[in-house]
Amino acid sequence: MKNPIKIKKLRKLAKTRKPQRLEILLELSEEIAEKSGRWIYTQLLRGMRYIWWDADQEVFLQWAQSIIKTEIRLRETTQRESYLKELIQYQQSYRTVDEKSRLEALIDELISLDRDYRNLEQSYVAMIAKCPEGSMKSVYLSFRSQPQWHMMSQWLRQDCANRGGCCGRACQCCDNLPDPRRVKGRGHCTDQCGCCHRARGFSVTEEDRERMNPRFDLTVYPRTAYSREMFLAYIWSLL
């Protein structure tokens, strides 16, 4: 049985001008590729639409910068929470007043982090809602619909390893979600990862953080190689 939706689109294609025909053809090809499970090919087709027809690329880039920063903060918060819970478990059998004070401080920080995560999560949801409709939004949502999206990119895995993260060790922490309740905290290591802290053997300073986390800015021209690669890997999963 013929697909009536596909037939309708093909009839529309025949009546439009050449530039519009190409856009509709790409849209139809994208739909077919997605339904047949050719995910990377689907992303490439969406990339072509983004380059050729999305007029508000600067708006999209500003949005991409904000969403990446927010996701990193969600991961930082989730990983810090997970590490604090380990420390609290260890400190439960305190023997001195100092140890008791340390435990209370850890619990206070954990409560504060819970509030921070909830606020970040609400900001993230609002950002998704505010993203202009277009191929980049489709690409991003399709990428994030994959449960292990962050492990699908070789570049993201290598970046994690280069920054001293768990992808450079055999622990496989990045394969696992630190807290099942923190789904939006899924991703690669930040400087708040407890496993990374144990591997380093020391707490990071602000200077360490600057060194461990290369700067990226998608809104500044000319873009650095790291910014370009971050955009392609983090949003499009094309690296």
Secondary structure, DSSP 8 states (H G I E B T S, - for coil): ---HHHHHHHHHHHHS-HHHHHHHHHHHHHHHHHHTT-HHHHHHHHHHHHHHH-S-HHHHHHHHHHHHHHHHHHHHHHHHHHHHHHHHHHHTT--SHHHHHHHHHHHHHHHHHHHHHHHHHHHHHHHHHHS-SSHHHHHHHHHHTSTTGGGS-HHHHHHHHHTT-GGGSSS-GGGS-S-TT-GGG-SS--TT-HHHHHHHTS---HHHHHHHS----TTSSS--HHHHHHHIIIII---
